[in-house]
Structure formats: C-alpha cells, structure tokens
Amino acid sequence: MNSLTPKELAALIASGADIQLVDVREPDEHAEFNIGGNLFPLGEVTQHIAEIATDKPVILYCRKGIRSQIAIQRLQQKFPYTNLINLIGGTEAWKKTFPEAGFML
C-alpha cells in the first residue's frame, strides 16, 4: 500500500500538485477538524466510486491512518485503483507535525 507522511502531503499541496483528498472519518470528526477534501465516511466510501479520481493521486485520511487503510483495501478489492495513497498517522500526525495552527485547509 502506498503511503506518505504529513510533511510529504504538505509539500504536494504547496507545490500545487493535482491531487484529491478523501476524508473517511465521520461527519462530526470532519466538522471538528479536517485538512480539506471530500468527506466519504468509511461505511459509504464504495458508494462514492464515481467521485474518486482514477487519473491523479488520491490521498485518503482518517484520525490515525487505520480507517483510511481499510478504505483503500476495500476500494482496491472491488475496483482497479492503483492511485490510492494512505496518509500515515492521519489527522493526529498532521496536528503533531503542524501544531502552530493545525495547518487546516
């Protein structure tokens, strides 16, 4: 499974790279803190297939990186995705990496 760190993701964002962010947490978690992107909760992620890009990197994240790993596994089992990337440590790692303001997008 492909993965990247919060610093690597921040560098991609800063460079203007064409990526898609997907938050697989629940709506209340997303409302409390998020780093941008589409909210497709884990239990519904396969219902959003038409909205998940196949032609650019798609970074999935959750609170600690576990639900996003599960989401990637589910998507790759059912569909021919090769562009899914897990954010290591999720939003918790993001907050630790960027404590000054959470670097919320």
C-alpha positions as a printed Julia matrix, in Angstrom:
105×3 Matrix{Float64}:
   0.0    0.0     0.0
   1.33   3.41   -0.95
   1.6    5.94    1.84
   3.02   9.36    2.64
   3.77  11.48    5.69
   2.07  14.74    6.63
   5.19  16.66    5.54
   5.14  14.94    2.15
   1.45  15.76    1.73
   2.01  19.38    2.74
   4.78  19.62    0.13
   2.45  18.23   -2.54
  -0.24  20.74   -1.59
   2.25  23.62   -1.52
   3.58  22.66   -4.96
   0.09  22.87   -6.44
   0.08  19.19   -7.39
  -3.16  17.89   -8.83
  -4.33  15.54   -6.07
  -7.6   14.55   -4.44
  -8.02  14.36   -0.67
 -10.59  11.97    0.77
 -11.56  12.03    4.46
 -13.04   8.66    5.51
 -13.98   9.75    9.04
 -17.49  10.54   10.26
 -19.16  13.94    9.62
 -18.71  15.14   13.22
 -14.98  14.37   13.08
 -14.68  16.19    9.75
 -16.53  19.23   11.1
 -14.25  19.37   14.15
 -11.01  19.32   12.14
 -10.08  18.45    8.59
  -7.31  19.08    6.11
  -9.64  19.56    3.19
 -11.01  17.19    0.65
 -14.15  15.17    0.15
 -15.92  13.53    3.08
 -16.69   9.91    2.22
 -17.13   8.05    5.55
 -15.62   4.57    5.61
 -19.01   2.85    5.66
 -20.03   4.72    2.49
 -16.74   5.01    0.62
 -17.59   2.42   -2.05
 -20.8    4.34   -2.81
 -18.67   7.31   -3.95
 -16.78   5.5    -6.69
 -17.84   7.98   -9.36
 -16.34  10.81   -7.27
 -12.94   9.2    -6.61
 -10.39  10.13   -9.26
  -8.58   7.48  -11.25
  -6.26   9.84  -13.14
  -4.37  11.51  -10.27
  -3.1   10.65   -6.79
  -5.88  10.22   -4.22
  -4.79  10.63   -0.62
  -7.13   9.06    1.93
  -7.01  10.01    5.58
  -8.73   9.41    8.89
  -7.81  10.07   12.52
  -4.87   7.66   12.87
  -4.47   6.08    9.42
  -6.25   2.81   10.11
  -9.68   3.51    8.61
  -8.04   5.0     5.54
  -6.01   1.79    5.11
  -9.24  -0.21    5.34
 -10.91   2.11    2.8
  -8.01   1.62    0.38
  -8.2   -2.16    0.79
 -11.97  -2.16    0.16
 -11.65   0.05   -2.91
  -8.77  -1.95   -4.38
 -10.59  -5.26   -3.82
 -13.63  -4.11   -5.79
 -12.17  -1.68   -8.31
  -8.92  -1.4   -10.3
  -7.43   1.56   -8.39
  -3.66   1.99   -8.49
  -3.52   5.63   -7.37
  -4.67   5.44   -3.73
  -2.32   6.68   -1.02
  -2.69   6.49    2.76
  -1.75   9.44    5.0
   0.46   7.88    7.68
  -0.89   8.68   11.14
  -3.92  10.57    9.8
  -5.08  13.86   11.28
  -3.38  13.1    14.61
   0.02  13.01   12.88
  -0.92  16.11   10.86
  -1.68  18.05   14.07
   1.62  16.93   15.64
   3.54  17.91   12.52
   1.84  21.3    12.19
   0.88  22.33   15.75
   1.08  26.08   15.09
  -2.43  26.24   13.64
  -3.14  22.68   12.61
  -2.48  23.81    9.02
  -6.16  23.31    8.31
  -7.01  23.78    4.65
